[in-house]
Amino acid sequence: MVTSNDVRGWLDRPIPLLLRVLPRVGWGRTSVFAGLVIFQGLLPIAFIVATGTLVGAVPEVAVNGFGSRAGHRFLAALVTLAALYTAQQVLGPVRQALENLLGSRLNIVMRERIMTAATEPPGIAHLEDPDVSDEFELARGVGQQRRLDPRVVWALGQILSSRIQGAIAVLILAGFQWWAPLPLIIAHSVNYVWHDRQAATLVRRRELSTASLRRARYFRDLALGPGAAKEIRVFGLAPWVLGRFGSEWLRGMSEIWAQRQRSRWWMASAIGSLAASYGIVFLALGIAGARGDVGLMALTIFAQAAINTEALSYLGEPERILSFSASPILHALRLEHRIHRGEAELPGTRSAGALPQEGIRFDNVHFRYPKASQEVLDGLDLFIPAGHSLAIVGENGAGKTTLVKLLCRLYDPTSGSITIDGIDMREFAPDSWRSRLGVVFQDFVRYELPARENVGFGRLELLGDEEALTKAARSVSAWDLVSHLLRGWDTPLSRAYRNGADLSGGQWQKIALARALLAAQGGAGVLVLDEPTANLDVRAEAELFDRILELTRDVTTILISHRFSSVRRADRIAVLSGGRIVEEGTHDELLAAGGLYARMFGLQATPFREVEGG
Ligand code: ADP
């Protein structure tokens, strides 16, 4: 697990960051990689010394021949150069293969960590938090330049080898004059800082403008994707969507462009200082050579060392890859930290066993969404007896779905309690309690997967049990649909796949209902249906409910619907308004009471009565 110290300060710099995450990809391979990086950092320096020796020996060899000591030196240098060259040729491809492998594995490891961070917490508050969704976007490296480039390990290797090479070149040059490396170090540092700042600012700017760029991407996807294609055409939204895409994208990018303009004069000073420092060092070398203070061999070595100090400077492509790739890694670590910190939101270890046997009680429950200003539930009291059905009605936005989310323990109440047979729900392990539930959410998922998974996800253990799947499908009139699919249970429910089926809204609802019914078959004791049949006609919905209630006689069923023809079939009805249950009773009791339920019922029933009455 990542601690807060892990993601702050100098450790956030690309190189330390990568050195921190790379061993997690594999210690063995990372060690070999490190060895090769060091070796290849030393290699150019060995070339310099060997070349210097070779060149330095030439005048003497010309006079005394290869049999002399200088001749032996010359030959030894020649053999060394050949050996170094061979080593370079052999190890280069090995290192490249290793870098590719480590780069790809790092990518996979980071993606897995991001997915784990998203799915691990038992609640969903983290996914509905805009800050976290920004962080997700950054961690996923959305946008071409900030993605985690598989070449990142190559880039790291290049940079580290270069720094080793540069540091040794500095030491060699200091052998000529102690001050000689200084102007070069300063010039390369200025150059480095300028480039690095430019790259870092670019990354930061992109991140700051994420909100604009994210909206821009949303509009782009709206325009390109099939999801909104119908509405965009019918409502004539295309020009508006394209206009918004343009303006959001421009807003996101304008700051980045402004930054680029500002850094031009920096570039001029970096180049100026490089020219001046090389001028000074080579002038000094020239004078020393002319005076005979430094021999030919030393002069060759010093001159090459001076040129090699360039390895301390900004390296271009590898540096860019590293800083852009470090950004998603850093955000992935931050994300893990942020999400792990919130993990304790849903504690509890107790097993839910076969509860509820008595019932579920909401006791003075208050609930406010994280970062929201208003409470959705404001002192809600409700008892749902086990083995009975309860319908919840209320206007849009009254909080019915929120109540379902609390019941599924996707959130905990802000205050008050929900108890199952008198035991606070917070004491149960979220997974254990959820295994007691079969739920159809209003916005249930239409998985682009075969019908088998779409129903089987209700109870994974029954995924391979075709008999159970068929029984669940039959119980919600979905069997007719499944049996007519081209490949039966194995038909993908998406046109995007070969032989895939395109279902209507009502057909999808039946699939989702079958999913929840499968959970009930698998032992779930509480069935929650949140507007599960809004796409079916009134009669079909009413029939389906009768059927479901009949089949799930022992199951505690909670039904949310706008249709009173369905609602009235429930044992009891609760009316939610102003964050509380304001009325409760059977259909007849509530009508007789003449309150909110009776008024809502009257509004819905009037047109029917008028039609019926001619
Ligand atoms: P209903 O199901 O009765 O139509 P909901 O439970 O969906 O009502 O919503 C109740 C209120 O909570 C609404 O005002 C809605 O805007 C708000 N709300 C729902 N989900 C969230 C959320 N994730 N974050 C903040 N507010 C939310």
Residues whose N, C-alpha, C, O or C-beta is under 5 A from the ligand:
A	BS01	ADP	E128 Y369 A372 V376 E395 N396 G397 A398 G399 K400 T401 T402
